[in-house]
Amino acid sequence: MKKKRLPLILGAVISVALIVSIFVVYNYKNKPVSKASDEHEQEAAEPTKKDSPAKEEPEKTADNPVKPEQKPDENGYIPNQTLPTEPTYIKGILLANKIYPLPSTFAPGEDPEARQALNKMIAVAKQQGFDLVAFSGYRSFDYQTTLYNNYAKRDGQAAADRYSARPGYSEHQTGLAFDIGEKGKNDLWLTEEFGETPAGQWLFTHAQDYGFILRFPQNKEDITGYMYESWHYRYVGVDIAKDIKKQNITLEEYLGVK
């Protein structure tokens, strides 16, 4: 009886061993396939990650300003514009106008380099018989607020916006702008007539040699946002000032924002 059962037992053992072998081989072959499939999915996902930065908007740095999409109002300002947290520099030049304002906290004071250039220009002018004086220079945000509000109250906002900057939008806050006149002729300060005087003509002719430009020239109000100001000069450095003078353009045109 035992002899008859032995072949059956051996057969069962062989069958079990065969099933186990098949199971091991099946798992061995399928395991690499599964791994390769996972790697392929990861490779397919990586190009998406690599491509994503190219689709993102460029970083909005102080020297890479993004012009507001909203159009300016009749006074040249962007309606309900929020003052930025950083000043705007284009081509390394600090810009402050009705489209690109300054932070309310921006308070650099008078620029030493601009003051030195101004003093040199005034000294040379005096040697040639013109006693020039800078009667207004750096203005803080708070001071400009008071000044503008007084003008707006006196002449109305629309009129004030043609000759005075709203707080945060004034070049005087940069510490690089000066209102210049002739000593003893205070009645011509802040007037177009100053530009017609010999002193005003000398300043207009020679300012670029000291790094200054007439910031708001005649017939450029549609570009600068302000009426002609024969007395308002802005320091940009000698090379740039000469280039702007030679081309007979505004700072906005030089920087390509108009």
Disulfide bonds with the S-S distance in Angstrom:
none
